[in-house]
Amino acid sequence: MQSSSKSKINELKSIVSKMSLELCCATVLPEFGLQWREVSRAVRNARLPMAPASVARVLCRHIGNSLTGDEIAEIVPRLRLKLIATQRRTWHVVQLSEQIIDEPVNVLTRRIPTRVIQALQEAKSRRFMTPEVQTHKLGDLIYISIQMMSDTRNGSILYVATPPGEPVALVSSLHSSLLRACIQALGYKKYEDASLNGHDKSSLLRIYNTNHNEHPNFLDSLPEYNIMPITVRNGIDYTGRKMDEEYASQILGPDPPQLSRLTVTAEKEFFAPERLNKKMKLTIQLKSEDIAKTLQYWAAKGAILPTSDLFQIFNKIKSNKIHIEDADE
């Protein structure tokens, strides 16, 4: 029991060390009934720099002497979920269908843990392990964490973020055995992979549902692509490069969603079918801090046309996975 309590304190120290001082003050200290004035004084008295690691060290020293192992074990998952809600990580979009329950946000948030446990019991999932479920409402999203635990080992954690009242969820893993139970707890029977993933939760929701955009009717009809000479700073541009750049900006909009990955797969007949009567398969994976800016830069340099399907991932295809049957089309 003592070693278990020590491991939880170490985990708590790791969680707090990854938080900013502002987040620590807003989320961690209320869990222990402490005020920032007391914690900052303890950090200065210990002659430590005013940094998250120093706060974590002082907090864990105080907690180890004032709380029981069970109390620490109850607080750690809540703080871990609050950290995940503000951390950068990959989220996968799943589309929910066949709604069976429709409740107010506060009621839904309160009942999710009980429903997850009930769904896991009905599925007889890992009968010798106990599910630990936490929920946290931050901004417009409900965050959920689910982990199966036992005295000997702990399972992997599934994180879910969902905007209440919408048939969509962002999940940390598509292959977790806990996902179906969570979807049922949210009030839906089925879910489907939307083939859309990224780090920015707001951008993913904007791509999935245009109602999350400031201009939901943006690009109801595509602008006409018509190359013609235009006046630029140094004269007249006959190459169409400036036109391509401006057209790409129109397609992407003033504030395009942020994606960091794009996967393109293509199939094409072998150039000499009499030698090899098979299709060639090609996969290209693009990684960038901002895919939209990369595509716009390529269009400005003439590497791709702004009419390419790559520009449709944000408003028409709504996926960062594109498949092209024939590369010539």
N, C-alpha and C positions, 0 to 999 in steps of 0.2 A: 504493500500500500504506500510505503514511504517513497519507493522508487517511482511509482506511478505519479505521485504528487510532485516529485522533483521534475519529471519529464514534462508535466503540464506547466510548471513554472518556467521551464526553459522554452517551451513553445510560446507561452505568453510573452516572454522577453523578446523572442524572435518577431512576433507579431507587432508589438509596440515599436520595436526598432525600425520597422519598415514604414511606420506612419510618420506624417509630418507633425510638427508640434501643434499646429492648429487642429488637425484631426484628432490627435491624442487628447487635447484639451476638451474637445467637443464630444468624443465618443467613449474614451477609456476612463477618464476620471469619474464621470457620473456612475459608472458601474461599481466603483469602490467608495462612493460617497466622499471623494476628496475634492479639494479646490486647487486651482493652479498655483495660488499663492503659497500653499503649503508644499507642493511638489517642487516648485522652483527654488524655495528656500532650502529644501533638503539637497537639491542638486548643487547649489552654491556652497553649502556647508561641507559637502563631500569633495569640494574643489574639482568638480567635473565640468567639462564644457556643456553649454546649454544646447544639447542635441538629443534627438530621439533615443539614441542608445543609452545616454545618461539617464533620461527619464525612465526607460525600461529597467535599468539596473536598480534605481532607487525604488521604483514601484514594486518590483519583485522581492526586494529585501523586506519591504513593509508587508506585502501580501503573505509571504512565507511565514511571518510571525503572527498574523492576525486572522487568516482564513483557513478553513479546513480543506482537505484535498477534494472533497465532493463539491464544495463551493467554488473552488478554482476550476474544476472540471466543467462546471456548469457555465462559467463566465467565458472561458476560452473560445468555445465555438461561436458565441455571439460576436465576439471581437474579431474573430477570423472572417466571419461573413461581412462585417462592416468594412474590413480592410479590402476584401475582394470587390466590394461594391465601388471602391474608388481606385482600384488598381488597374493597370493596363494588362489585358489578357485576350486570348482569342475566344470569340463567341460565335456559335453556329445558330442560324435562324431556323426554327421549325414552325411549320404552319399547323394550327390546331383546327379540328373539325368535330362535328357532332356534339355540340354543347348540351350538357345534361343539367348544369347548375348555373344559375345567374344570381349573384349576390352582391351587396355593397362591398366596397373595398375593405372597410374595417372588419366586417364579418368574415370575408374570405381570408384575410391575413390571419385572423385568430384561429380559423378552423383548419388551415392547411396542414399543420403538424399532425393533428389527429387523423385526418383523411389519408395522409401519406402512410402512416403506421398501419392503418386499417387495410389499405390497398396492398401493402407488402405482406401482411399476414394472410390475406386472401390468396395471394400468389405463392405463399409458402416460400418466400425468398430468404435463403440463408437462415434457416430456423434456429440455429444456435447462436445467432448474432442479434443484437438489439439496434434498431434504427435510432439515430439521433438527428432531429430535424430542427432547423432554426429558420426564422423569417425576419426580414428587416425591410421597412418601407423607407426608401430614400428618393426624394424627388417624385417623378412620375412612375417609378418602377417598384415592384415588389421583388425582393431578392430572397432566394431560398437555398439552403444548403442541406444535403442529405448524406449521411455516412452510416454504414453498418459497423457496429463495434462489438467486441467481446473482451473477455478478460485477457486473452492471449494475443489478439491482433486486431487491427483496425483496417477497414476497407477503404477504397479510394472515395474521394468526396465529389459529389455532383453539385454543381452550382447552376441555378436557373434564375433568370431575370425576365419579368413579364410586365407589360403595361396592362393594368386592370381593365377588363371590358373589351379587350381586343384578342382575336384568335391567333396570337403569335407569342412565341417565347424565344429567348436567347439562352442557349445551354452551353455548358463548358465541354460536354462530350456527347456525341451522337450514339455511342456504343455502350453507354452505361446501362446496367440491368435495373437501375433505379429510376430511369427516365419515365417509363410508362406509369409507374405509381405516382410520380409527381404530376404528370399530365392529367391523370384522373382526379387528383386532389385539386387541380385548378378548375375542374368542372367540364372536362372534355374526354371523349372516348378515344379519339385517334389523333395521330400527329404525322407529319410528313416533312422530310428534309427539304428545305427550300433552296439548297445548293448555294447558299450565301453565307459568308463568314468574314470576320474582321475584328479589329480591336475597338473601334469607336461604336458604342452602342447606339448613340443617337443617329449616326449615319446609316447603320443597318436598318433601323426602323424607318428612316426617311426613304430608303430605297424600297423597302417592302411595302410601305403604305404612304402614298403621296400626301395624305392628310397631315403627316408630321412635318411637311415643308411649309415655309411661309407663303409660297405660291403653289397651292395644290394642283392648279390647272396648267402648270408649266409644261410646255411642249405637248399640248393636246394634239397639235399638228406640227410636223417638222418644217423648219424653214426651207425655202427653195435653195438648192445648191447651184449656183450659176457663176462660173469663173469669168471674170472680165478685168481689164486693166483698171487699177485704182491709184489714186494719188497718195504718195507716201512722203515722208520728210525730205528725202533726197531726190524726188522726181516722180516717175510713174513706174509702178510695179507691173510688169507683163508676165511674171512667172506664176502668179496666182498664190504665192506663199502667204502674203499678207491676208488674202481672201480666205485661205484655208485656216489661218490662225483665228480670224474673226468668226468664221463659221463654227469652228471647234468650241470657241467661247460661248456662242449662242446655244449649242447643243448641251454643253455641260452646265450652263447657268452661272449666275454670279457667285454662288456658294455651293459647289458640288460636294456630295458626301465623300468621306474619306475611306478608301480601301487600301490595303497594303499588299494584297495578292490578287493575281489574275492568272487563270489557267486556260489555255487555248489548246484544244485538240482538233486535229484535222485528218481527213482521209482522202487520198487521191490515187487514181489508177497509176500503175508503174508506167514510165514514159515509153517503154518498149514492151507492149503486151505480148508480142510473139516470143519474147525471152522469159518474161515472168508475168503471168496473168493473175496478179494479186494487187491488193490495195496497200499503199504505203501509209503508215500511221505516224503522225507527228504530234508531239506534246511540247508546248512551250509554257514555262512557268515564269511569270514576271513578279518580282518582289520590289516594292518601292515604298517610301514613306507616304506617298500620296499618288495613287494610280492616275487620278484625273490630271494632275499637273504633268505627269510623265507623258500621257497621251497627248496633251495639248502641246507639249514641247516637241514631240515627234511630228505632229501635224505641221507645226511652224517650220520644221526643218525639211519637210517634204518626205519623211520616212514612211508615213501612212497617210491615207486620205481621210479627211474628217467625216466622210460618209461611211467609214468602216463600221462593222458591227461592234467593234470594241467600244465605241462611244455610246452604245445603246445599253450597256450594263447597268446604268444608273436609273433608267426610266422605262425601258421596254423589255429587255431581257431580265433585268432585276436579279442578276446572278454574277458572281465572279468566276463562273465556269462556262466557257463557250465551246460548242462543238460545231465544226464546219465540215459538211459532207464532201464538198469539192472545193479545193483551194482556189480554183479558177473562177468560181461563181462569185 
